[in-house]
Amino acid sequence: MSTKTETHRLQQLDQAHHLHPFTDLQDYSKKGGRIISRAEHIYIYDSDGHKMLDGMSGLWCCNLGYSQQSIKDAIYAQLQVMPFYNNFFKCSNQPAVELAAALVAVTPPQFNHVFFTNSGSEANDTNIRLIQRYYDLLGKPEKKQIISRRNAYHGSTIAAGSLGGMSAMHSQTRGLDYVHHINQPNWFVEGGADTPDEFGIRVARELEAKIDELGQDNVAAFIAEPVQGSGGVIIPPDTYWPEIKRICRERDILLIMDEVICGFGRTGNWFGCETYDLEPDLLTFAKGVTNGYIPLGGVMVGDRIANVLLTHGGEFAHGLTYSGHPVACAAGLETLRILRESNIIETSSQEIAPYFQARLRELADHRIVGEVRGRGMFAAVELVREKGSRERLAPSSEGAVFCRDTANAGGLMVRQTGDAMIMAPPLISSTAEIDILVEKLGQALDQTAAHYNVT
C-alpha cells in the first residue's frame, strides 16, 4: 500500500469515527486533518513523511523531546512487574510512594504531600474538593467561592472548565455558580493607555474588589497560572504578582497555582511560582511530569491544608481508579531523575531560553508583528495590520489561523490563540534548532503579510 493510499485510509477512518477535542466537528468531518505517525528528538512526522520541528512540545508536555529511551524503558519494566493496582482500601504501590517523595523534594518547602490524578483537569477538580473539605473541617462551610481569571485555562471537565475563563467553553456548558472571574493581565490586548506597570496594579486590584463584592468570609481561593499558556502566553506585568500575593495574604485567601504548563522548567525554574516568588497553598501539575509519555497529574498540598486534613477524622470522599497508577508513576520517577541529573532546567534557563527570547525579539520589527512576549521557553507573537496599533489582520483571528497553517506547511508546528502565534519548544532544543524555528516563523509571517497585502 502506498504512503498516500494509507494516509487516505486513515484520514477516512478518522473523519468517520473520531471526535476530536476543541474542534469544529462539522468542519473536520468534511475536511479532515493531518495524521501524525512518528516522532523523534524534537521533530514530528505525518503519515506522508512531512517533517515538522515541534515548537509546541507536543501539547506543552514533551519538554525532553520524543527520544528519551530511559523513560520508555521504565514504563516497560513496570508493566512486567505490576501493570496496575489501585491505591484505595489502605493500599499503595512502590512507584507512587517513591514519586510522591521525589515530587516533595523538587517542589517548594511548604509542600510535603501529593494527591495523584490522571490529568490537570482532574487535579483542578481535586483542588475544589480539597479546599471545601479543608474549610468544612475548620468550621467555615460558607467559604466556597473561588475567584479565577477570564481567558484562563484550567481544564475541560465541568468543574475545571468552570474554573477556567474560556468564553467558548462557558457558552456551551453551564458551570459552577460559585466560581467568579476577574480580568486577565494581558497588557497588549486590554491595557489601553496604561503603562504595563499601571495596568498590572489595576488588574491585580480587581481581585480585592471581587473579594469585597463576595464577602471575604465567603471566598475560599484564587486560582491562576503563573503565565497563562493556552490563553496566549500572557506574561503578567512585573507589578502584577506582588500585588496578588499581598492581597491573598492580607485577606486570608488560599492561592492555587496551576503549574500544568509552567511546571518542570518551562519558566526557567522548576515551577513558575518560584519564578514569580509566590507561595501557593496548592499546586496543580501534569503534562511535563512524565514528559507527556503517559497520563499523570496531581496536586501538591501545602502544609497549611494537609495538617488540617491529617489531624481531623473522617473519610476524604474523593478518588480516581488510576490515582497513582504504577506505570505512570514509574514514568514520572524517571522523568524527574533526568531533570535532576542532567541539569537541563538550569542549562535551558541560562543558555537556551535567553537565546530563544533574543532571537524571537528580532521579529518585533516585522510589519505585521504588534508585540513579541515571552518568558523562559515559551513565547507569543501578536499579529496586527498596522504597527503601533492593535488593529487585526482579519476578523475572527483569521490572519493568525492563516499564519499557523502556513508555518505548519513550512515545517514548523506552532499554535494560534486569538491573534497570537504561540510556541513552547522543548527544553532540549539547541541554538541551531531555535534558529530553524525563528527562520520558519519569519517565513510564515512574510507569507501572511503578502496574503493580506500588508507592505
C-alpha angles and dihedrals in degrees: 000000000000121000092247092048091051091047090051091050093051093045091052092051090045093052093044100049115008121088108200128212119254092002136131093245096196092051093045093050088060103037105025125197148237123308110217107210108174144359139199135175102335098330132095127199129203125218090268091056096254108156122215132181103234104234091173101055089235096296100340089297116086092077091156095044129240103295105070098132095180092062090051089048091051090053092049093046093051091049089058094051102038121342094189147356129153129244095225126105097039092303131128139169133229099247091050092049093048095044091051089056092044092053092049088054095056101036126079116288097258090068116085101142136055136195112204125220135163099249146006090261091058091044091056090047085053090052089060091050092048097050093045091050090046095054093042089056089049090054094249103114091155091070097092105117117109126194123210136160135264114255091020120136119215100155139292108264115106092263097039091043088053091053090052122073102221107139094207091058094046093049092057102041134040107237137194115304094215095064118090132183138218128188124289121243093247103143098179094054101032108015096097113182094338121111113243091257093049091048092048092056094043097051093042091055089058084078090059091048092050091050089052090048094051096035122254092246089059099048117092106175152347116227125198145147114244085233118013101239109179089032089069107287092286108196107201118226114260091255095055107076097041088056093047089049091052093049095049092048096047094044096043093238121156114243117218115194114202101209097168091119102019097047127098098033108318096122095040097268130070087263135017092234087065091051090055098036095243129153107209124189093214129026123197118209138175135121104054095039089085095021085251093288095120132005118271134144139156152155126262104216117212121228092249090066100029093055091057093047092048097047098048124071127233134079122287095226099211135094148127130230091236099040105139093004105194095226093048091047091050088055090048093051092053092045091053091047090055092047092050100042099039095048086219093150091055093044092048092047095048101036119010101037095052089048091048093050093045094049093048092051088061085074091060090092093054112121095242098039116102099174140359114203134168150139127209110328102349135069147162134220115205116213122218137171095227126028114241091030136080094229110134129230095239141348122280093018091289091145093058091045089054091048092049093050090047091051091048091051089049094055104269124110109210132144136234124223116178105316094333131099107219130194141176111180121195117278089238093063115128125226088252090056091048087054089054091050094051093044093052093044090050090052090051090050090051092051091046092051090050092048091055094040095243109156 
